[in-house]
Structures are given as structure tokens and as C-alpha cells.
Amino acid sequence: MVYNVVGLAIVRSGSNGEKILLRNIINNRILLIITSVLSLTASLAGIFYSQMYDPVVPARIMPGVFTQDLITILVSMILLVLAVRLRPNEYQKGIVMVGILGFLFYAYGIYAIEQIYTPLYPLYLAILGLSFFGLIYTLTNLDVPALETLQLPKILRYGAAGYSILIAVIFNMIWFSQLIPLLQTGERIEYTFSVYIIDLVFIMPAFVISAVMAIRQRSLGIIGLPSLFIVGAGILSPLALGEVLKPFRYGTPTSTGDLILFGVLSAVFLILATVYLHTLRPGRSADL
């Protein structure tokens, strides 16, 4: 019996050439569908009933909350479609779904930590938990030998890894430059402190670890880099869009510096993710 290692799963070739999935993706699909439906529900409610944020969200950060809900609607619909249509050998779609789960973990981690106590707060917690355990379930069920046969031009692999490390260094410097005065004075800020927690504890270490693993042609790096680029685009694009909407929706001036910074970084992340996934190719199948 011959086994062909393809993408994110092992498939068995029968005598008639039919490929039978050995990995059980049914549970993963159900988990992803539930997560996408809940996040779509929460984000739609945030857009159409935005007044629910008024008691718990200050006006100065409402543009970011509103645009994050807009982006979440888009990515939730993409996740739902991909989950329903996912096939065993479509590793690019699997990587996109991992990236979307990472974005949802980030987005609703912010809502949970910042105590955004709207009537939907229990739903935020549910999405945070589902996205977190969805990531764990996916990563622990990956076929490592299959992933490590995927091929990527060395210049792109090293370039993406270098960019990831650079991003981690830059944002660590920025966040610690803001944290040090708070540590010196003991001041406790009321909002946006969740970004320090999630970035410094989860996201920036993930960038560095994925970069090192990608250089070593390890599965965690191969899927980690493009997934994190999707997370980065999802995180930063609402901030850029929020700056665009400020004068029209909220009557406040646009910060040109923030618009350029967030817009350029989110565009670079999206371009890198697209090029990476387009260039990534399966290597030779392994016969066991």
C-alpha cells in the first residue's frame, strides 16, 4: 500500500486512484464553522448596534473598534467558506484558516482583557476560547513530514523570516518604550493595555519562533510565517481604515502618521502572505 504525503494531510491511494483522507478533518471543520458563525454574529451586532459600546468604550478608540468589527465580518465569512469547502490537499487554505484563527484570538483577546462588557461579552469569551483551542487542535494534528516536504524559494523563505524578526524587534522596542515610564511611575492605564499583553506574550515570540523554524525548514515555521502575516494584516488594517473614517464618521482628524504606518505595514503583510502562499509548492511525495 502506498501513502502519498500531500499538504496538511496524509492521503491513501487505492487501486482505483481514489484518495481517501486518513486525517479526520470533520471535527476541525465543525469547530471552524462554529467559530466563524459566532464571530460573524458578534461583529455584525457590533456594526448594526454600535451603541452597545457606548458605556464601555471611550470615543477615542471607537474608530478602531468599529473597523475591527468590519474586518471581522469579512474574515469570518472567508473562514466559513473555507471550512465548508476545505479539501485534504489544499494546504494554502489550511494556512489561511490558521491565520484567521490567530486574528480572532487577537481581536477577541483584546475585547476580553479590556473588559468590553457589552451584552455580548460571554460571546467574546466563547470566540476567544474556540479560536485558541482551534489553533491548538490544528497544530497538534498537522502531519509534520508532509509539511516539511513543501518547497519555497530560499530567498523568499529567508526574506520572510528576516522581516518577521525585524517586526518583532521593532514592536518590542515600541511597546517597552511605552511600558518603562509606566513601570517607573506605577501608573495604570485604562485602555489598550491588552496590546502589550498579547503582543509581548504571544505574537512577537511567535514571529521569532516561526522565523527560526522556517529557516530550519520545520513545519511550525512553514505554516507559521504566512499565518502570522495574515494575523498582522488583520490587526493593522482596521487601524488604518479607522484613520480614514475618523473625519467622516467621528468628526475627528486623521493622524497621517498612523495612517501611513498602519496602512503600509498591513499592505506589506498582505503582499507577503499572498506571495508566500502562491509560491509554496508540495515537494515529492513520501512513500511509506
C-alpha positions in Angstrom: 0.0 0.0 0.0 1.4 3.4 -1.0 0.8 6.5 1.1 1.2 10.0 -0.6 2.0 12.9 1.7 0.2 15.9 0.4 -0.2 19.3 2.0 -1.6 19.2 5.5 -2.8 15.7 5.5 -1.8 12.1 4.6 -4.0 10.5 1.9 -4.1 6.9 0.8 -4.1 5.9 -2.8 -6.3 2.9 -3.5 -6.1 0.6 -6.5 -8.6 2.8 -8.4 -6.6 6.0 -7.7 -9.2 7.4 -5.3 -7.7 9.3 -2.5 -9.0 8.7 1.0 -8.3 11.1 3.8 -6.8 9.5 6.8 -6.8 12.6 8.9 -10.2 13.2 10.4 -11.0 16.8 9.4 -14.7 16.6 10.3 -14.1 17.7 13.9 -11.9 20.5 12.8 -14.4 21.7 10.2 -17.2 21.7 12.8 -15.0 23.7 15.2 -14.2 26.3 12.5 -17.8 26.6 11.3 -19.0 27.3 14.9 -16.2 29.8 15.4 -16.9 31.7 12.2 -20.6 31.8 12.8 -20.1 33.2 16.4 -17.6 35.8 15.3 -19.8 36.8 12.4 -22.7 37.2 14.8 -20.7 39.3 17.2 -19.2 41.6 14.6 -22.5 42.1 12.8 -24.0 43.1 16.1 -21.1 45.5 16.7 -21.8 47.2 13.4 -25.6 47.4 13.5 -25.9 48.0 17.2 -22.8 50.0 17.8 -24.5 52.0 20.6 -23.9 48.9 22.9 -20.3 50.0 23.0 -21.1 53.5 24.4 -21.0 52.7 28.1 -17.7 50.7 27.9 -15.6 52.1 25.1 -14.3 55.6 25.0 -14.9 57.7 21.9 -11.2 58.0 21.1 -10.9 54.2 20.4 -14.3 53.7 18.8 -12.9 54.1 15.2 -10.6 51.1 15.8 -13.4 49.0 17.4 -15.8 49.8 14.5 -13.3 48.9 11.8 -12.2 45.8 13.7 -15.8 44.6 13.6 -15.9 45.4 9.8 -12.7 43.4 9.1 -14.0 40.6 11.4 -17.2 40.3 9.3 -15.0 39.8 6.2 -12.6 37.2 7.7 -15.5 35.3 9.4 -17.2 34.9 6.1 -13.9 33.7 4.5 -13.3 31.3 7.3 -16.8 29.9 7.0 -16.5 29.3 3.2 -13.0 27.8 3.6 -14.1 25.5 6.4 -17.1 24.2 4.4 -15.1 23.7 1.2 -11.8 22.6 2.6 -10.2 19.5 0.9 -7.4 17.3 2.3 -4.7 18.6 -0.1 -5.5 22.3 0.0 -2.7 23.4 2.3 -2.9 27.0 1.3 -6.5 27.2 2.5 -5.4 25.5 5.7 -2.8 28.1 6.3 -5.2 30.9 5.7 -7.6 29.4 8.3 -4.8 29.2 10.8 -4.1 32.9 10.2 -7.7 33.8 10.6 -8.0 31.9 13.9 -4.9 33.8 15.1 -6.6 37.1 14.2 -9.8 36.1 16.0 -7.7 35.1 19.0 -6.1 38.5 19.0 -9.2 40.5 18.3 -11.4 38.9 21.0 -8.5 38.6 23.4 -8.4 42.4 23.3 -12.2 42.6 24.0 -11.9 40.1 26.8 -8.8 41.7 28.5 -10.1 45.2 28.1 -13.4 44.2 29.8 -15.6 45.3 26.9 -18.7 44.4 29.0 -21.4 44.7 26.3 -24.3 42.2 26.4 -22.2 40.1 24.0 -19.2 39.7 26.4 -19.9 36.0 27.0 -19.8 35.5 23.2 -16.4 37.3 23.1 -15.1 34.8 25.6 -16.5 31.9 23.6 -14.9 33.1 20.4 -11.6 33.6 22.3 -11.7 30.1 23.7 -12.7 28.5 20.4 -10.0 30.3 18.4 -7.4 29.3 21.0 -8.3 25.7 21.2 -8.9 25.6 17.4 -5.3 26.7 16.9 -4.1 24.0 19.3 -6.2 21.3 17.7 -5.0 22.2 14.2 -1.3 22.5 15.2 -1.3 19.2 17.1 -3.0 17.4 14.2 -0.6 18.5 11.4 1.3 15.9 9.5 4.9 17.1 10.1 6.6 15.1 7.4 4.0 16.3 4.9 4.6 19.9 5.8 8.3 19.7 5.6 8.2 18.5 2.0 6.6 21.8 1.0 9.0 23.8 -1.1 9.7 27.6 -1.1 12.5 29.6 -2.8 15.2 30.1 -0.3 15.4 33.9 -0.9 11.7 34.2 0.0 11.9 31.9 3.0 14.9 33.8 4.4 13.4 37.2 3.5 10.1 36.4 5.2 12.0 35.1 8.2 14.1 38.3 8.4 11.1 40.5 8.1 9.4 38.6 10.9 12.3 39.1 13.2 12.5 42.8 12.3 8.8 43.2 13.1 9.3 41.6 16.5 12.3 43.8 17.3 10.6 47.0 16.3 7.4 46.4 18.2 9.2 45.1 21.3 11.2 48.4 21.3 8.0 50.5 20.8 6.0 48.7 23.5 8.8 48.7 26.0 9.5 52.4 25.4 5.8 53.0 26.4 5.9 50.5 29.3 9.1 51.7 31.0 7.6 55.1 32.1 4.5 53.2 33.4 6.8 50.9 35.4 8.7 53.9 36.8 5.6 55.8 37.9 3.3 52.8 38.7 0.6 54.4 36.5 -2.2 52.0 35.4 -3.7 52.9 32.0 -7.4 52.1 31.5 -7.4 51.1 27.8 -5.2 49.5 25.2 -3.0 47.7 27.7 -4.2 44.4 26.3 -2.0 45.1 23.2 1.1 44.9 25.4 0.0 41.6 26.9 -1.0 39.8 23.7 1.9 41.2 21.6 4.7 40.7 24.1 3.5 37.3 25.4 2.2 35.7 22.2 2.6 37.5 18.9 6.2 38.8 18.9 7.6 35.5 20.3 5.6 33.6 17.6 7.2 35.8 14.9 10.7 34.9 16.1 10.0 31.2 16.7 8.3 30.9 13.3 11.2 32.7 11.6 13.8 30.4 13.1 11.7 27.3 12.4 11.2 28.4 8.7 14.9 28.8 8.3 15.4 25.3 9.5 12.6 24.0 7.2 10.4 23.0 10.1 6.7 22.6 9.8 5.9 25.2 12.5 7.8 27.9 10.6 6.5 26.8 7.2 2.9 27.5 8.2 3.7 29.9 11.0 5.1 32.7 8.9 2.3 33.1 6.3 -0.3 32.6 9.1 1.3 35.4 11.2 1.4 37.7 8.1 -2.4 37.2 7.8 -2.7 38.0 11.6 -0.6 41.1 11.1 -2.7 42.3 8.1 -5.9 41.6 10.1 -4.7 43.5 13.2 -3.3 46.6 11.4 -5.7 47.1 8.6 -8.6 48.1 10.9 -6.3 50.8 12.5 -5.5 52.2 9.0 -9.2 52.1 8.0 -10.2 53.7 11.3 -7.9 56.7 10.5 -9.6 57.0 7.1 -13.1 57.0 8.7 -12.3 59.4 11.5 -13.2 62.7 9.8 -16.3 61.3 8.1 -17.9 59.2 10.8 -16.5 60.6 14.1 -15.6 64.2 13.2 -12.0 63.8 14.4 -8.9 64.5 12.3 -6.9 61.7 10.7 -3.5 61.0 12.0 -1.4 61.0 8.8 1.5 59.2 10.5 -0.7 56.4 11.9 -2.5 56.0 8.6 0.8 55.6 6.7 2.4 53.3 9.3 -0.6 51.0 9.7 -1.5 51.1 6.1 2.0 50.3 4.8 2.6 47.5 7.4 -0.8 45.9 6.7 -0.2 46.1 3.0 3.3 44.5 3.3 1.9 41.7 5.5 -0.9 41.0 3.0 1.5 41.1 0.0 4.0 38.8 1.7 1.3 36.3 2.7 -0.1 36.3 -0.9 3.3 35.8 -2.5 4.3 33.2 0.1 1.2 31.1 -0.4 1.3 31.5 -4.2 4.9 30.3 -4.3 4.6 27.5 -1.7 4.6 24.1 -3.5 4.4 20.5 -2.5 7.7 18.6 -2.8 8.0 15.0 -3.7 5.5 12.7 -2.1 6.8 10.3 0.6 6.2 6.6 0.1 5.8 4.7 3.3 
